[in-house]
Amino acid sequence: MVPSVRVNVRLLTLPASNMQKLATLRVCHAHNATITSALWVLQTCSLSCVLVDTRYMYLSTNVAISLRRVIGVGDPEVICHYARPVDTIFSWDRARSFAAELQAEKTDARYTLGLLRLAGNLKKFMASELGKKHLIGIQISNLGRFDTLEGGNWRIEDIFFGQADVVAGAGLFINVVGDPSGTLNIAFTWGESSLESQFVERFIKSFQDEFYEILV
C-alpha cells in the first residue's frame, strides 16, 4: 500500500516579549543551556504526559545540529540520536547536560555523516524505507534567529519553515526559527499516516503550556 503524503501543519508563534524575557533574563544561559536543549527537554516532558493511555509505547526523538562551524560551509545539518528516559517535570539540569552533548556532537557528527556513502544508491535506499515503520518519532530543527540587513524597499516580518518528509522521515517535525523582531516561530508538521492527529494536537497543547510555564 502506498502511504499517504498528506501533511498536517500547525503554526505556533511565541511573541517577542516572551522571547525577550527568556533572553534578557538569560534564563537559558544562566543554566548553561540553549533554547534548543530547553525545547528538547520541554518536548520530552510534554510527550511523557500525552503518551499515557495511547497505542504508542515510546517515540524516539532527534535533534538536527549545524555543522557550519566545523566544516566552514553554508548550512548543512546532521541528525544525532539520543536515548533518554523522560519525565513530566522540566529540568534545567537536563537542558544543560543536553546542550553540552549537542556541542560535542558538532565535531563528532561529521564522522557519522560520512557513513552515508556506505548506503550506496541513496535513492534506492530511501525508496526501500517506504511503507516501513518510522525510525524517528519526533525531530527538532532550530535554525536560530534570522536577521535581515537594514535598509532597502522590503523587509521580512514573519518566518516559518517546515519539513514535509512525512513518508520516510520523522513522524512529527518541530521546526524552529526566530524572525528579525525576536519572535520565535514553530511549525509542527506530521503525516496523515505517521501519527494520529488527535495525539499530536494534545502534544502541541501540552508543549505550548509547558513553554509558557517555564517563562513565569
C-alpha positions, 0 to 999 in steps of 0.5 A, spaced: 500 500 500 502 506 498 502 511 504 499 517 504 503 524 503 498 528 506 501 533 511 498 536 517 501 543 519 500 547 525 503 554 526 505 556 533 508 563 534 511 565 541 511 573 541 517 577 542 516 579 549 516 572 551 522 571 547 525 577 550 524 575 557 527 568 556 533 572 553 534 578 557 533 574 563 538 569 560 534 564 563 537 559 558 544 561 559 544 562 566 543 554 566 548 553 561 543 551 556 540 553 549 533 554 547 534 548 543 536 543 549 530 547 553 525 545 547 528 538 547 527 537 554 520 541 554 518 536 548 520 530 552 516 532 558 510 534 554 510 527 550 511 523 557 504 526 559 500 525 552 503 518 551 499 515 557 493 511 555 495 511 547 497 505 542 504 508 542 509 505 547 515 510 546 517 515 540 524 516 539 526 523 538 532 527 534 535 533 534 538 536 527 545 540 529 549 545 524 555 543 522 557 550 519 562 551 524 566 545 523 566 544 516 566 552 514 560 551 509 553 554 508 548 550 512 548 543 512 545 539 518 546 532 521 541 528 525 544 525 532 540 520 536 539 520 543 536 515 548 533 518 554 528 516 559 523 522 560 519 525 565 513 530 566 517 535 570 522 540 566 529 540 568 534 545 567 539 540 569 537 536 563 537 542 558 544 543 560 547 536 560 543 536 553 546 542 550 553 540 552 552 533 548 549 537 542 556 541 542 560 535 542 556 532 537 558 538 532 565 535 531 563 528 532 557 528 527 561 529 521 564 522 522 557 519 522 555 523 516 560 520 512 557 513 513 552 515 508 556 513 502 556 506 505 548 506 503 550 506 496 544 508 491 541 513 496 535 513 492 534 506 492 535 506 499 530 511 501 525 508 496 526 501 500 524 505 507 517 506 504 511 503 507 516 501 513 515 503 520 518 510 522 525 510 525 524 517 528 518 519 532 519 526 533 525 531 530 527 538 532 530 543 527 532 550 530 535 554 525 536 560 530 534 567 529 534 570 522 536 577 521 535 581 515 540 587 513 537 594 514 535 598 509 532 597 502 524 597 499 522 590 503 523 587 509 521 580 512 516 580 518 514 573 519 518 566 518 516 559 518 519 553 515 517 546 515 519 539 513 514 535 509 518 528 509 512 525 512 513 518 508 520 516 510 522 521 515 520 523 522 513 522 524 512 529 527 517 535 525 518 541 530 521 546 526 524 552 529 526 559 527 526 566 530 524 572 525 528 579 525 523 582 531 525 576 536 519 572 535 520 565 535 516 561 530 514 553 530 511 549 525 509 542 527 508 538 521 506 530 521 503 525 516 496 523 515 499 516 516 505 517 521 501 519 527 494 520 529 492 527 529 488 527 535 495 525 539 499 530 536 494 536 537 494 534 545 502 534 544 502 541 541 497 543 547 501 540 552 508 543 549 505 550 548 503 550 556 509 547 558 513 553 554 509 558 557 510 555 564 517 555 564 517 563 562 513 565 569 
